[in-house]
Amino acid sequence: MSHGCLKNVSFSCGFFPERLLGYTKKTMHVTTPPPPDFLQTIPELLHTWGAPLPSGWDTLQIVREARKQHAASTGTFLLEKALTQLQEHHPAQARLLHLRYREALPVKLLMQRLHRSRASLHRDFRAAYEALGQILWDWEQTARARFYHMQSQRLEPAPYDQLFGVEGLLQQVQQQVMDPQGPRILLITGMGGIGKTSLAHALSMHLIQERRYLQFGWVSLRPQVSLWDPRPYVQIQDPQYALEQLFERLARQLAHDAIIPAPFSLEKLLARLDALWLQEPPFIVLDNLETLPDLTPLLTQLQSLRAPARFLLTSRQTLSFPSLYVLPLPPLDSRAARALLRHEGRKRNIPILQQAEDAVLDKLHHAAGGNPLALRLLAGQLHTLDLTTVLENLAQAQSPHVARLFDYLYHWAWETLSERERRVFLAMPLLPPEGGEAAHLAAITELPVAHVHEALETLVSMNLVQASPGLERTHYAIHSLTRAFLQSIAQWS
């Protein structure tokens, strides 16, 4: 069903978030004319008196909402309510439809009773169909606006004003979450600032606009990565308690407080959510899951659900788990980075970015390693500093802005590393810029190769080190930002 509308229908599915009206007389105000294919279903709706509904009506928002309270008579409820409103404004048309479809009077008898010719009567029917269709379509537009407003409010504010370089990835993940046979749990992984939350937000907004799911949820477990970050964060002392809090927040967001058992039991809550989601399958984003020390209990709980709910997870840490679809988010390529930098130049009125040649912008791309957050930071500094100074400040971590960036990108990960893992991590800048093998790191750190491999496994899973497996050996390298961060710690610059 294209764009969440009627089957085989080509009309626009536009909605109007600014019009949040109920099913009242005010909806007689025309928003947009009903699409022709929608109007063609009105005689069928009248002929069956709403039971069954015309083909494709199951995807209409007014049907989805009415079904919650009028499951056995959804179509009849909507039709009679619309006819009541038609009666208030066009009583002759309402009477004509009632006589023909409710009392089942034949056309010949209607011609006699209403003193109309067959041609005139057909014109009257067309006008009545259009008026009734307009009422229902106005309601549909209002219902979509209400749905859009309610569901989008559950998302965190967009961390971007425009996305760059992720069109292919966005399309790929869209295909996965809209495929009935696709994976139920997807994990977007990558280093901090790479755009995981932005991609999840853009996908969610697209799905909400298309009404691909009946409900949407969003829970963030963002850690406090730095004192300067004003966004809400969580501090997890007990992993089991954190898991309980996550599902309780989802329950309050997607259901109601009464669904939460008292005394609280995660097992009972999951059973109730599962039963609810069997009727209304949701799309849920669980953001910043690197806060959890172990994702396995959460993934186990999610996979135990019977409901066809879809979950999109984001984390700086990756892992392998049965049936988990992992999507690594790579840095921006040079073309996308240039587009982002020129966009920042126009938005912030930075002439050097607006006028710079590709070679100049490519220097910024190389220094930031294609990290969107770092690119925006560097762009902002060009308000008052020249390009050479900005690049030197990044390489030597001499700017407070750079210090805060490193704090955001690496503080959480650094605090979770063991002493052995830190030792291997700090040795990475001593490899050539293109990276090296575990044996080289063993020689530098004077650790057994087996211990280096163990440390590298953790560093790779946390997206701090990049691994490129080969036929015989694996090659390890670090992001240019990571190199600058490690050099600032070790004072090797």
C-alpha positions in Angstrom: 0.0 0.0 0.0 1.7 3.1 -1.2 2.5 5.7 1.4 0.2 4.1 3.9 -3.0 5.0 2.0 -5.6 3.1 0.1 -4.5 0.2 -2.0 -3.8 1.1 -5.6 -4.6 4.8 -4.9 -2.3 7.5 -6.2 -3.7 10.5 -4.2 -1.5 12.6 -2.0 -1.2 11.7 1.7 -0.4 15.2 2.9 -1.2 16.1 6.5 -1.4 19.3 8.3 0.2 19.3 11.8 -1.1 22.8 12.5 -4.7 21.6 12.3 -5.4 19.5 15.3 -9.2 19.4 15.4 -11.6 16.7 16.5 -14.5 15.2 14.6 -16.7 18.2 14.9 -18.7 20.6 12.8 -15.5 22.7 12.3 -14.1 20.0 10.0 -16.7 21.1 7.4 -14.0 23.7 6.6 -12.3 22.3 3.5 -8.6 21.5 3.9 -7.9 19.6 0.7 -10.3 18.1 -1.9 -10.7 14.4 -1.5 -8.6 12.4 -4.1 -10.8 11.0 -6.9 -9.9 7.4 -6.0 -11.1 8.1 -2.4 -14.4 9.5 -3.7 -14.9 6.4 -5.8 -15.1 4.3 -2.6 -18.0 6.4 -1.1 -20.8 4.6 -3.0 -19.3 1.2 -1.9 -19.2 2.4 1.7 -22.9 3.4 1.5 -23.9 0.3 -0.3 -22.5 -2.0 2.5 -23.4 0.6 5.1 -19.8 0.4 6.4 -19.7 -3.4 6.8 -17.4 -4.5 5.3 -15.3 -1.4 4.7 -14.2 -0.7 1.1 -10.9 -2.1 0.0 -7.9 -0.2 1.5 -9.8 1.6 4.2 -8.0 -0.3 6.9 -5.0 2.0 6.4 -7.0 5.2 7.0 -6.2 6.9 10.3 -9.9 7.5 11.1 -10.5 3.8 10.8 -7.5 2.9 13.0 -8.7 5.3 15.7 -12.4 4.4 15.5 -11.6 0.7 15.7 -10.2 1.1 19.2 -13.7 1.8 20.5 -16.0 0.5 17.8 -14.1 -2.7 16.7 -17.3 -4.5 15.5 -18.9 -1.5 13.7 -16.1 0.8 12.7 -17.4 1.5 9.2 -21.0 2.0 10.4 -20.0 4.3 13.2 -18.0 6.5 10.8 -20.7 6.6 8.1 -23.5 7.4 10.5 -21.4 10.1 12.2 -20.6 11.6 8.8 -24.2 11.5 7.7 -25.2 13.3 10.9 -22.8 16.1 10.1 -24.0 16.2 6.4 -27.5 16.5 7.7 -26.6 19.7 9.6 -25.2 21.4 6.5 -26.9 19.7 3.5 -30.1 18.0 4.8 -31.4 17.3 1.3 -28.3 15.3 0.4 -28.3 13.4 3.7 -32.0 12.5 3.1 -31.2 11.3 -0.4 -28.4 9.0 0.8 -30.5 7.7 3.7 -33.5 6.9 1.5 -31.4 5.1 -1.1 -29.0 3.2 1.0 -30.5 2.9 4.5 -34.1 2.4 3.4 -33.0 0.7 0.1 -35.5 2.6 -2.0 -35.0 1.9 -5.7 -34.1 4.7 -8.1 -37.4 4.7 -9.8 -39.3 5.2 -6.6 -36.9 7.9 -5.5 -37.6 9.7 -8.9 -41.3 9.6 -8.1 -41.0 10.6 -4.5 -38.6 13.4 -5.1 -40.0 14.5 -8.4 -36.6 14.3 -10.1 -35.6 13.0 -13.5 -33.0 10.2 -13.7 -30.3 12.6 -14.9 -31.1 15.1 -12.1 -31.1 12.4 -9.5 -27.7 11.2 -10.7 -26.3 14.7 -10.4 -27.8 14.9 -6.9 -26.1 11.6 -5.9 -22.7 12.8 -7.2 -23.0 16.0 -5.2 -24.0 14.0 -2.1 -21.1 11.6 -2.6 -18.7 14.5 -2.9 -20.1 16.2 0.2 -19.9 13.1 2.3 -16.5 12.2 1.0 -15.3 15.8 1.9 -16.4 15.3 5.5 -14.6 12.0 5.8 -11.5 13.3 4.1 -11.4 16.3 6.4 -11.6 14.0 9.3 -8.8 11.9 7.8 -6.5 14.9 7.4 -7.2 15.9 11.0 -6.6 12.4 12.3 -3.3 12.2 10.4 -2.2 15.6 11.8 -3.1 14.4 15.3 -1.2 11.2 14.8 1.9 13.0 13.4 1.9 15.5 16.3 1.4 12.8 19.0 4.0 10.4 17.6 6.7 12.9 16.6 6.5 14.5 20.1 7.8 11.2 21.5 11.0 11.6 19.6 13.9 13.7 21.0 14.4 17.0 19.2 16.2 16.5 15.9 20.0 16.9 16.4 20.4 18.1 12.8 18.9 20.6 10.3 20.0 18.6 7.3 21.6 15.2 6.7 24.5 14.6 4.4 25.9 11.4 2.9 23.5 9.0 4.4 20.9 8.7 1.7 21.9 5.2 0.8 22.1 4.0 4.4 18.7 5.6 5.2 17.2 3.8 2.2 18.8 0.5 3.3 17.4 0.7 6.8 14.0 1.8 5.6 13.8 -1.3 3.4 14.7 -3.5 6.4 12.1 -2.0 8.8 9.3 -2.0 6.2 9.9 -5.5 5.0 7.5 -7.9 6.9 10.2 -10.5 6.8 13.0 -8.2 7.7 14.9 -8.3 11.0 13.0 -7.3 14.1 16.0 -5.8 15.9 18.5 -3.5 14.1 21.6 -2.0 15.6 23.2 1.2 14.3 26.8 1.4 15.6 29.7 3.8 15.2 31.9 6.2 17.1 30.5 9.2 18.9 29.4 12.2 16.7 29.1 10.0 13.6 25.3 10.5 13.3 23.6 7.4 14.7 20.9 9.4 16.6 20.4 11.6 13.5 19.9 8.6 11.3 17.5 7.0 13.7 15.5 10.3 14.0 15.3 10.8 10.3 14.1 7.2 9.8 11.5 7.6 12.6 10.1 10.9 11.1 9.8 9.2 7.7 7.9 6.3 9.1 5.6 8.5 11.2 4.8 10.6 8.1 4.0 7.5 6.1 2.1 6.0 9.2 4.0 2.7 8.6 3.4 1.7 12.2 0.5 2.2 14.6 2.7 3.5 17.4 6.2 4.9 17.8 8.4 5.1 20.9 11.8 6.6 21.7 13.9 6.0 24.9 17.4 7.4 25.2 20.0 6.1 27.7 22.5 8.8 26.9 25.4 8.9 29.4 26.7 12.1 30.9 29.6 12.4 28.5 30.6 15.8 29.7 29.5 18.6 32.0 28.9 21.0 29.1 26.3 18.7 27.4 22.9 20.0 28.7 20.8 17.1 27.3 19.1 14.6 29.7 21.3 11.7 30.6 21.2 8.6 32.8 23.7 7.2 35.3 23.4 3.4 35.6 24.3 1.9 38.9 22.4 -1.3 38.5 22.0 -2.9 35.0 18.8 -4.8 36.0 17.2 -1.6 37.4 18.2 0.2 34.2 16.5 -2.5 32.1 13.3 -2.2 34.2 13.4 1.6 33.9 13.7 1.4 30.1 10.6 -0.8 29.7 8.7 1.2 32.3 9.4 4.4 30.3 8.2 2.6 27.1 5.0 1.5 28.9 4.2 5.0 30.0 4.9 6.4 26.5 3.1 3.8 24.4 0.3 2.7 26.8 -0.8 4.1 30.2 0.2 3.9 33.8 -2.4 1.2 34.5 -0.4 -1.3 32.5 2.5 -1.2 34.9 2.0 -3.9 37.5 2.1 -3.2 41.2 4.3 -4.4 42.8 6.5 -4.0 39.8 7.6 -7.0 37.9 9.5 -6.8 34.6 8.2 -10.2 33.6 4.6 -9.1 34.0 5.1 -5.8 32.4 6.7 -7.5 29.3 3.8 -9.9 29.1 1.3 -7.0 29.1 3.3 -5.0 26.6 3.6 -8.0 24.4 -0.2 -8.5 24.4 -0.7 -4.8 23.6 1.8 -4.8 20.8 0.2 -7.9 19.2 -2.7 -5.6 18.5 -0.8 -2.4 17.7 2.8 -3.3 16.6 5.1 -0.3 17.4 8.4 1.0 16.0 10.7 1.7 18.9 14.1 3.5 19.0 16.4 2.7 21.9 19.2 5.3 21.7 22.7 5.4 23.3 22.7 1.8 24.5 26.4 2.0 25.2 25.4 3.0 28.7 24.4 -0.6 29.4 27.4 -2.6 30.4 25.9 -5.6 28.6 23.3 -5.6 25.8 22.7 -9.3 25.9 19.9 -9.2 28.6 18.0 -6.5 26.7 18.4 -8.3 23.3 17.2 -11.5 25.0 14.1 -9.8 26.3 13.3 -8.1 23.0 13.6 -11.4 21.1 11.3 -13.2 23.5 8.4 -10.9 22.5 5.8 -12.5 20.2 4.5 -9.2 18.9 5.8 -8.0 15.5 7.3 -4.9 17.0 10.4 -3.4 15.4 13.3 -2.1 17.4 16.1 0.2 16.2 19.0 0.4 18.6 22.0 2.8 18.5 25.2 2.3 20.4 28.9 3.3 20.2 29.6 -0.3 21.0 28.8 -3.2 18.6 28.3 -6.9 19.2 27.3 -10.1 17.6 23.9 -11.6 18.6 21.6 -14.1 16.8 19.1 -12.4 14.5 20.6 -8.9 15.1 21.0 -6.8 12.0 24.1 -4.6 12.6 24.6 -1.5 10.5 28.0 0.2 11.0 27.8 3.9 10.3 30.9 5.1 8.4 32.4 8.6 8.4 31.3 11.0 5.6 33.2 10.8 2.4 34.9 13.9 1.0 31.9 14.9 -1.2 29.4 14.7 1.6 31.8 16.5 4.0 32.2 19.4 1.5 28.4 19.7 1.2 28.1 19.8 5.0 30.9 22.4 5.4 29.4 24.7 2.7 26.0 24.3 4.3 27.5 25.4 7.6 29.1 28.3 5.9 25.8 29.5 4.5 23.9 28.9 7.7 26.5 30.7 9.9 27.6 33.2 7.3 31.3 32.1 7.2 32.7 33.4 4.0 35.8 31.2 3.9 33.6 28.1 3.8 31.3 29.5 1.2 34.1 30.5 -1.1 36.7 27.8 -0.4 37.9 25.4 -3.1 37.5 21.7 -2.7 41.2 21.2 -1.7 40.7 23.5 1.3 37.6 21.8 2.5 39.3 18.4 2.0 41.9 19.5 4.6 39.1 19.9 7.2 37.6 16.6 6.1 40.9 14.8 6.6 41.5 16.4 10.0 38.0 15.5 11.2 38.1 12.1 9.6 34.6 12.6 8.2 33.0 12.9 11.6 30.0 15.2 11.2 30.2 16.6 14.8 33.9 17.4 14.4 33.3 19.0 11.0 30.6 21.3 12.5 33.0 22.2 15.4 35.8 23.1 13.0 33.4 25.1 10.8 32.3 27.2 13.8 35.9 28.1 14.7 36.5 29.6 11.3 34.3 32.5 12.4 37.3 33.9 14.2 40.4 31.8 13.4 42.2 31.0 10.2 42.3 27.5 8.7 45.9 26.8 9.8 45.2 27.7 13.4 42.0 25.6 13.5 43.8 22.6 12.2 46.7 23.0 14.6 44.4 23.4 17.5 42.7 20.1 16.6 46.0 18.2 16.1 47.4 19.5 19.4 44.1 19.7 21.4 45.0 23.3 22.3 41.5 24.7 22.1 38.7 24.5 24.8 36.3 23.6 21.9 38.5 20.7 20.9 38.9 19.6 24.5 35.1 19.5 24.9 34.8 17.6 21.6 37.3 14.9 22.8 35.4 14.8 26.1 32.2 14.1 24.3 33.7 11.5 21.9 36.0 9.6 24.2 35.4 10.3 27.9 32.8 7.5 28.3 34.9 4.9 26.4 38.1 5.9 28.1 36.6 5.5 31.6 35.4 2.0 30.8 38.7 0.6 29.5 40.9 -1.6 31.6 44.6 -0.7 32.1 45.7 -3.3 29.5 43.2 -2.0 27.0 44.3 1.6 27.6 47.9 0.5 27.1 47.2 -1.0 23.7 45.0 2.0 22.8 47.7 4.5 23.7 50.1 2.6 21.4 48.0 3.0 18.3 49.4 6.4 17.3 52.9 4.8 17.2 51.8 2.7 14.3 52.1 4.2 10.8 49.1 6.4 9.8 47.7 3.5 7.7 47.8 1.2 10.8 49.5 -2.1 11.5 49.2 -5.6 12.9 48.7 -6.9 16.4 52.3 -8.2 16.4 53.5 -4.6 16.0 51.4 -3.5 19.0 52.8 -6.4 21.0 56.3 -5.2 20.3 55.5 -1.6 21.3 53.5 -2.5 24.5 55.7 -5.5 25.5 52.5 -7.4 26.0 51.9 -11.0 24.9 50.2 -11.1 21.5 47.2 -12.9 23.0 46.7 -10.1 25.4 46.9 -7.6 22.6 44.3 -9.5 20.7 42.0 -9.5 23.6 42.4 -5.7 24.1 41.9 -5.1 20.4 38.7 -7.1 20.4 37.3 -4.7 23.0 38.6 -1.6 21.3 37.1 -2.6 18.0 33.7 -3.4 19.6 33.7 0.1 21.0 34.5 1.6 17.6 37.7 3.1 18.9 39.9 1.0 16.6 39.1 0.0 13.0 39.8 -3.6 12.0 40.3 -4.7 8.4 40.5 -8.5 8.3 42.7 -10.1 5.6 43.3 -13.6 4.4 46.2 -14.1 6.9 46.3 -11.1 9.2 44.1 -8.4 10.5 45.1 -4.8 10.0 44.3 -2.3 12.8 44.0 1.5 12.4 42.5 4.5 14.2 40.5 7.5 13.1 42.3 10.8 12.7 40.3 12.3 15.6 41.2 9.3 17.8 44.9 9.8 16.9 44.7 13.5 18.0 42.9 12.5 21.2 45.5 9.9 22.1 48.4 12.2 21.3 46.9 14.8 23.6 46.7 12.3 26.4 50.1 10.9 26.0 51.6 14.3 25.1 53.3 12.8 22.1 52.5 15.7 19.8 
